Amino acid sequence: MRWLRKNLVVIAGLLTLAYMILPNLVVMAFSFNRPKGRFNYSWREFSLDAWKDPCGVADMCESLSLSLQLAAWATLGAVLLGTMIAFALVRYRFRARGAINSLIFLPMAMPEVVMAASLLTLFLNMGIELGFWTVLIAHIMFCLSFVVTAVKARVMSMDPRLEEAARDLYAGPAQTFLRVTLPIAAPGIAAGALLAFALSFDDFIITNFNAGSTVTFPMFVWGSAQRGTPVQINVIGTAMFVLAVLMVAAGQLIANRRKKTATA
């Protein structure tokens, strides 16, 4: 009992992590299945057919490519705007700063369906045709708050004396920003970028309201689930999951090496 009380938090954390990862493992396992019929919901036999032909389903890779493009552009737009907003909120004092700080959290607290319906109303009232660009604008607005929050937390923890030292050594504003400020803020910017990419790629509700005839990968999955779930969907899901894990692991290894180098 003493050992259990001592390690209760660790055990609870591991169980929670296992509960979160379990659906991904099921998706991964069923990517090697050869189902009987249209639905890939019960195990039949091991097969590599879906992995050999991941684009074997009509229009699936086109929707995947579109989702990746949207996620990349939305991440770029959200990171650029979010980084500037975060620096402005932390470094400068201006009117309505408190109100803006509060408004930044609204997209994160607001149900997605509310934002989706609001953006759809805006686009329709402005006479904008629904499609790629409306989805991109919607994704940038949705991801912006998450980027601001991540970058803002990093900027608040920065030591201003480092930038003062750079200026004392005759570094100009651009040199100080590029060689001191930006490298220190880079982990927060990278975290915001990864979060924005994942949110944009995975979004369905906001996309469904503002896509028009555009079909992203989540919308393709939703439509396919009603007619039959191809195994290739599990293949794409597994590939994205493994890629995300590898990126996080690589980032952790780089951070650990930097710590060892700094302490050496």
Helices and strands as residue ranges (DSSP letters): H 2-6, H 8-30, H 49-52, H 60-91, H 97-104, H 106-109, H 112-125, H 132-156, H 160-168, H 173-176, I 177-181, H 182-202, H 205-210, H 217-227, H 231-263
